[in-house]
Structure formats: C-alpha cells, structure tokens
Amino acid sequence: MEGGRGGVERLVAARRTLRASLEKSRALGAALARAGPRLDEIRQRLPSLEAAVRPIRADRGALAAAGGHIDRAVGPAAAVLKVFDAVHGLERSLLADPRADLFGYLSVLKRLEEALRFLSENCGLAVRWLDDIVEYLDDHSLADPRFIEALKASLDSLKPSPSALDGGLLVAALDKLESQFRRLLADHTVPLLMPSDIVGVPAIAPSPIPVSVINKLRAILERTTANDRLDRCISIYVDVRGSNVRASLRALDLEYLDITPAEFNGVQSIEGYIQKWCRHLEFAIKHLFEAEFKVCIEVFERAGPRDVALSCFAEIAAHAGMLAFLRFGKTVTETRKDPIKLLKLLDIFATLNGLRLDFNRIFGGKACGEIQNQTRDLIKRVIDGACEIFWELLHQVELQRQMPPPSDGAVPKLVTFVTDYCNKLLSDERLPVLTQVLIINRSWKQEKFQEGLLTDAILDIFKALEANFETWSKSYEDIPLSYLFVMNTHWHFYKNLKGTKLGELLGEAKLKEHEQFKDYHATYFLRESWGKLPALLSREGLILFSGGRSKARDLVKQRLKAFNKSFDEMYQKQSTWVISDKELRVKLCHSIVQTIVPSYRSYMQNYGPLVEQDASASKYAKYTAQSLENMLDSLFLHKPGRTMSLNVRHSNGKLNSVMTSMSRSASTVS
C-alpha cells in the first residue's frame, strides 16, 4: 500500500514538471514569433555591426607593429581635447561683466588666449598625425574599409577651421573689453572748465584721467593689441576724447572760424576776430591740445610704437578744431591788401612764432602731416603777404601827392595815419616781428638782410609823406589858408612825434625844425590875414573940435564899415577852417584876439561916441570888444560830421584800396 502511494506521488510531480515545461515552450515560441522582425533587422545590420565591433582584422604581428604609431597619434589628440575642455571651462567667467574685476577678467582672457594659441599650434598637428595613422591602417589593410572611411570623414571635418573651437568666446570677450574701454573713458572725460578771461591763464591743465584709470586703459589695450584690435580702441578713444575737446572749444564761441572771405569787407571788419583768434589759438595749444597730447602718450605708450599715440592725437586735433584755426588764418591772408592787414599779419605771425616750440613738440610726428603742411602754408602766406604790403607802402604814399589837400586846412588824415602807423611798426612789440618776417622772406629769396634796411624803409615812407605835404602846401590859392595848413601839419609832426620811436629815428634836430616852421608860418598867417584889420581903424584925420566933428564922424563910419566888412568876410571864411590840436587852436585864437581886440577897444573908446548916438549906429558899432573876442575864440573848431580825410583817387578814377583804407582806418589802428 505504501509502495503504491509513493508511485502516485511521483507520477503527479512528473505531470506538474511536464506541464511547466510545456508552458515555457509555449512562451518561448511566442517570444520567438514576436522577435522575428527584429532578427531580420539585426541580420541586415550585421555587416556594419561586424565592422564596428571587429574593425581590426589583422594578425597579432601586424597589430603589434601598428601599436607605436597609434600611441604617438593619440597622445597629442588627447592633450588637445583636454585643452578644449579647459576653454569651455572659461566661458562663464568671460561672458560676465568685466567691471566687477577688470584685472581678474583680463587674467582669465589671457588664459583663453594661451589655450587658443595651444590649440592653434597643436590641433592641426594632432589631426595630421591621426590622418597619418588612418592612412597607415588603410595602406596595410589593418581595418575594415568602411571604418577607415568613417575616420577620414571625421578628420576632414576638423581640418578647415580648428580656430573655431572656442565657439566665438574670444570675440565676445574682446567686445566686452572694448565696451569697458569706452565706459572708462566716458566716465573720466569732462570738458575743460573755461575761465572767463583766457588771457594770462598760468598753467597747462593737468591730465583729467586718474592714474588708476590710465592703468586700466593700458591693460585693456595690451590685450586688444595682442589680438589685432588696437584700431578699434583707437577709434573709440578718438570719438570720446575728440568730442570732449570739441565741447571744451565750443565754450570759447569759435563760430567765427568758419567765416569766408565773401562774408566780410576787408580785414578791419574781422579785426576783433583776429585778436580773438590769437588768444584762442594760444589757449587751445597750451591748455587743450597740450593736455590731450600728454594723455594720449600716457594711455598708448605701451600699446606699440610712439607713432600709435601720435596718430591718435593727430586725429583728435584735426577733427576737434586745429584745422579750423589754420583755415581762418588762411582766410585772413586772402583779404585785400591793407595797411591794417599788415599789422594783423604780424600779430598772427607773432602768435604762431610764439607757439613754434609747442607746435614742433605736439604736432611734430608724421601722423600730424596735414596740420604741419597747413601750418607751413599759413606761415608762408603770412610772411609773403606782410612783406608785399610793407614794401608797397612807400609807393602808395607817393601816389597821394597828386591829390588836393584838405579844403579846411586841417592835418590830412593820411599824415595822421602814416605817422601813427610808422610808430606802430617801430614799437617794441612789432619791430622785432617785422624784422624777423623780412629776414625770413629775404632768406627764401637767397638775399641777405642788411642792417638798417627796415628803419631806412620807414624813413623813406616819412620822407615821401613830407614831400606830399610840401606839394600840398603850394597848391592852395588862398595864402593864409596855405599858412594855416603848413602850421597845422608842422605842429602835428612836432607834437605827435616827440617822444615816439619815429621821433627818435628822425632826431631831435628834425623835430625842432618842425616846431620852428610852425611858429614861422603862424606869424605869416597872422600878418597875411587878421594882421591887416587894425590898419583899417586908422586915426588919421580925426580931429575932434567943434568945426570938424561932423567930418570926423563920417571918417569913423567909413572906417568902421570897412573894418566890419573885412572882419565879417574873414571870419566867415575862416570859420570853416580847422585846427585839430586844441593847444595850437587856443594859442592862435589868443594871438588873433591880441591882434584885433585891443586896437578895436581903444578905437571904440575914443571914437565910438561919434556914431553911437547916430540913428544908424548899429550899422557901424556892430560889435563890442567882448563880442569880437568871443567870436574869435570860437574859430577853427572841428564841426561834427565834417571829414578831414583826403579824397584819394587815381588818375583812372578808381579808389586806391590801400591808401583809402589808411585814411578810413586812422582812428582804429590798435
């Protein structure tokens, strides 16, 4: 029984095992059915998988020979990949704002440059070595051909531009540095504060950029220069600093620099502008451009040759206003010839000559070639123009000899102008300048400047003026008027030349001669005019007794009538004559009064009663002694609105521009 029960149990167990095996078989069959399509796909890809899994099919000896070649190629490639990873590690730092830590940013940038330099030098080499080993594998059939072709395609993709491995990180970093360069400049660049009076400003303005900022700018330039982007920083610098210089100059109100010859009539109309030009140019050179030159040197001195800084400064100076200053000077030289123009040209030359050392220092580089050329051209125009006018003065004075003298006997305005003008040329301020101008002009012509040439020329001008005066004095038909004119002019020469440079040149004896001639002609003037009137009040035949009283009255009437007529005619005529000098006028009027009034007063005291009770007394006792004195004291006054200048004309009827300007400008020469 027990044996039978055990057999059944074994049978049941076998049945369960068999059933489990059948279920597993069914599951496996179902799985195989489902995997059929996948197996077909694997079967189709098997050749490529086989090539990928088993690319090397060479025997052990051939592979051993290729091992060394492979190791030598893979080593540099691995180093390149390591550096490439380091480059990408710098990306976060370099895309940040450099303001927070500029020098730290520059340090990171330098590491990037070193990494890219390594990649530039080694990436191509590593690719060539890998290329060589691939060729070795191909030549010796050590790998599947499809594997070889895939390797070649990968290597070819690395050959065109290994420098692009930084993904544009260097360019982005440099862009940020340039923005920081502009920001630093803009934050520390302000227009120079202009004093209300620029005359006598004592010192050159210091550099407006702190040393710490200068050091930052230099550090940025060092990196941009190393990456061939210095030109872009120069453009930024010129833009920012040039705008600052222009803003500083605008405070000087320099609109007049743009004036054209068509906008004014002669140098006198812009005389005030020329004076401003001299002051403004000196201020601009010594304060603005000098300071800017120093800043340029400080910022760019480590960015390359000195020419870099000079080139940068040249651009700033040219576009900020230096060329405009030179153009205005040229405009002045293009105005018509004029004696006042000579003085202004000398002022311009004196200003330029005084700035010569400053010009040579800050504009002496090749980069400032345009400024140098325009400055040389201006100096030549100034010197040639000044010399041309100076040597023409004598001829222009001589041309006036044919002109009529003033109808009122006054000192010709030409005389006043030329004497004042010659003194200005001989002044301590202008004589050295004119001498230097003449010396330079002569040297250009290979001619020697003789000692005394200048003073002799001025003496010749004065002698020509004296010759004009002598000719004019003889052209008057009215003799007393001629004497008045000569007396007027001799006194002008004496009084206005005494104690002057021209007076010293003429000598004391010559001046004394003019004074004596004045006295001489004053005497003759009185004798030929007012001196004749007292004789009309003759006492001859006036015997006052009862039988002759009527006859005496008639004689007194006749003589008073003749006196009144002559006095009225002479007074009316001479009331239009002029003595400009107050001292001379008062003295001459006093002499006339002393010649006329005492005789008239005495005559009227003795014989006036004979006619005063007559019905027609007012016809004869026309004046009192006091009224005569008052009238005579009012003679020779200059009447407002009347001119004392010559009507200067050539025989062809055209106004002479130079001497007309002389006459017109006598009172305005400074």
Secondary structure, 3 states (H helix, E strand, C coil): CHHHHHHHHHHHHHHHHHHHHHHHHHHHHHHHHHHHHHHHHHHHHHHHHHHHHCCECCCHHHHHHHHHHHHHHHHHHHHHHHHHHHHHHCHHHHCCCCCCCHHHHHHHHHHHHHHHHHHHHHHHHHHHHHHHHHHHHHHCCCECHHHHHHHHHHHHHHCCCHHHHHCCHHHHHHHHHHHHHHHHHHHCCCCCCCCCCCCCCCCCCCCCCCHHHHHHHHHHHHHHHHCCCHHHHHHHHHHHHHHHHHHHHHCCCCHHHHCCHHHCCCHHHHHHHHHHHHHHHHHHHHHHHHHHHHHHHHHHCCCCCHHHHHHHHHHHHHHHHHHHHHHHHHHHHCCCCCHHHHHHHHHHHHHHHHCHHHHHHHCCCHHHHHHHHHHHHHHHHHHHHHHHHHHHHHHHHHHHHHCCCCCCCCCCHHHHHHHHHHHHHCCCCCHHHHHHHHHHHHHHCCCCCCCCHHHHHHHHHHHHHHHHHHHHHCCCCCHHHHHHHHHHHHHHHHHHHCCCHHHHHHCHHHHHHHHHHHHHHHHHHHHHCHHHCHHHCCCCCCCCCCCCHHHHHHHHHHHHHHHHHHHHHHHHHHCCCCCCCHHHHHHHHHHHHHHHHHHHHHHHHHHHHHHHCCCCHHHHCCCCHHHHHHHHHCCCCCCCCCCCCCCCECCCCCECHHHHHHHHHCCCCC
